[in-house]
């Protein structure tokens, strides 16, 4: 009998049991709703300290709380025990319970939260209306303390042999499938490079464009750098560097019969102006040479 309901005599109890036996499931559910204190709470006939209200459920503060902030999350439709609750309603109730759990951790500064369901009198259910208790916890509060009991391995194996096949049978009959966990695959460096949008570096006066890590690109002053997308680079009219094409441009070899003096670079310049001119020319020619080509010179 729900709290707040008048106590029945033994004769009244027998009459009620006989009446209940003859009721259809629909009549029984309607009768329970009329007798249920929590149905009266959700309908507004009995006042409560509501903290949340929507078309599916009502969340109220428990008048006899196990802890400060103890909430009762009650479906507005009458369900006596959890197996009667439709899947979509049960999912929604636990979604709301999860949000309240997060709120309690922040707003009430709880150290933890219990989501508790008393399913049947033996489990502590006092009213025949399914609900979820959301209870904020503090370290060392001793609520719901349970003495540890050691169970031998043989008994554990027996319990498993009963529960596991029964659950699998129910899931198979209901067509239930395990949710697929989407695990993000860590991309390899090559895949990461493919996923990143390709861009190139050049300057307004340069004849070629380069990849970002190309030494020639890194030598361009920051104030002169121009960043191109692949499409912009192709439309710019500039030539791609060998770092982009991967093509080696062979170094020019001196013609046959050239003298040793002609083969060697000039070591002395007549003036500083000639030296600077030569440096500029060398810098321009170097853009045509890959790092591999330069490395080959030292072999």
Secondary structure, 3 states (H helix, E strand, C coil): CCCCCCCCCHHHHHHHHHHHHCCCHHHHHHHHHHHCHHHHHHCCCCCCCEEEECCCEEEEECCCCCCCCCEEEEECCCCCCHHHCCHHHHHHHHHHHHHHHHHHHHHCCCCEEEEECCCCHHHCCCCCCCEEEEEEECCCCCCCCCCCCCCCHHHHHHHHHHHHHHHHHHHHHCCCCCCCCCCCCCCCHHHHHHHCCCEEEEECCCCEEEECCCHHHHCCCHHHEEEEEHHHHHHCCCEECHHHHCCCCCCCCCCCCCCHHHHCCCCCCCCHHHHHHHHHHHHHHHCCCCHHHHHHCCC
